[in-house]
Amino acid sequence: MNLYCIGLSHHTASVETRERYARLEGWRNLREASGCEEALLLSTCNRVELYAAAAHALSPESIGCCLSSEARERVDLEAAAIYQHAGDDCVQHLFRVVSGLDSMVVGETEILGQTKRAYEEGRSTGGAGPYLHRLFQRAFRVAKQVRTHTQITRGAVSVGSVAVDLAQKIFGELNGRRVLLLGAGETGERTARALVSRGVRDLRISNRSEERAAQLAAIVGGRAVDFSRWQEECREVDILIASTSATAPLLDPARLAPLLRDRVDQPLFIIDMAVPRNVTPEVNEMSGVYLYDMDSLQVIAAQSLALRRQQIAAAEEIIAEHVSDFREWLRQGMKRGARASAPDLSRETLPAPEL
């Protein structure tokens, strides 16, 4: 059986490219389009990756056929952004991803929960069969061992914390600043906690689910704002941080301009952590508005990488051992047949995502 990974990430593609591929339903059709026995999708704000197991070798053309016609027209232009890994390279790449070594913020732990949810979805839809099941279960073990036996997470922060670092660089002290957080999911919650820890006392939270916004507001001592009127808050706040899963922009110059008329000499700083982006880039051209997106945050995250470089080497050693061990399992499995060597998935319980 052959294992493959094809994708693009913050290492190879801008946020503009990543958001375009994140919207493509064609990525989800690899199993049917290419004839793979198994396939699942891992899509986060910083990467879109397909993992597949196939009895036959996959060509770039067979993988490309699962993209929509819109994306296929751009494949040649974006060839440098799309990477492929096969065999041991695929195994090693996944282990590094889940362990946080391939993240924008090296050592962050959000990716582990995101990968577990992607695996759970693949398992529930039948995309993750015996080979991807074993591969991802081993990846979760590797991530746990890396976190336990190295200090890779020491000083590591989430993308939300990087956003708060940026806000603090702009304003200095945050205790007198008014902040609107748009989105109360996992990233939103981590951002909210980081804001409060840095002294923010006026935190307004809006989410499509009013119940979720109220829950998070209660946890961090903020104030829930009805999603139908969050834009009105832009008349008052100093900082807007957006991290919703909306597939279309929520804010553009036409919607923002009327809200800025009463803001005399009061700049508005917007940090857009969403992919696809919640705020159109043209907003940055408006007077008194300063927009930062995920590409901006990547620059800040790189500054903290030096603090964890020594731990990366230790983590890579752990990963190398597991890659070798998994190679042997795969070799033995091909001898005995996948059915004989793979576990009975129906009897296993998926571990809860670690958030």
Number of C-alpha atoms within 10 A of each C-alpha: 16 17 26 20 23 19 21 26 23 20 13 17 18 15 22 15 17 25 21 15 22 22 15 15 11 17 25 17 19 25 21 12 16 20 17 20 21 24 29 28 24 21 22 20 20 24 23 21 22 20 27 27 27 18 12 13 13 18 9 9 9 14 19 18 16 21 21 15 12 10 16 14 11 10 15 11 9 15 11 11 18 16 13 15 17 19 16 17 15 21 27 20 19 26 28 22 20 28 31 26 23 19 24 24 24 26 28 22 22 22 23 21 17 19 23 22 17 18 23 20 16 20 20 10 11 13 25 27 21 19 25 22 20 17 21 20 15 19 28 20 14 23 22 14 15 28 17 11 12 16 17 25 19 13 13 21 20 22 24 24 22 21 26 24 19 18 22 14 11 11 14 10 13 21 15 12 16 17 26 27 27 24 26 26 17 15 19 25 20 18 24 31 18 21 26 18 14 16 13 20 18 19 21 22 29 29 24 16 13 15 11 17 28 19 16 22 21 12 12 17 17 23 18 23 22 16 16 10 10 18 19 14 17 20 17 16 20 19 21 21 28 25 25 25 15 14 15 13 14 15 17 15 16 9 12 18 12 12 16 20 9 10 14 8 8 14 15 20 21 23 26 26 27 25 28 26 27 24 23 17 17 11 19 17 11 13 12 14 15 15 20 18 23 22 17 16 23 19 12 16 22 12 10 16 16 9 13 17 12 12 18 19 13 15 23 17 12 17 24 16 11 19 24 14 12 19 14 12 15 22 12 13 17 14 11 12 13 16 12 11 16 16 14 10 14 6 7 8 7 13 10 10 14 13 11
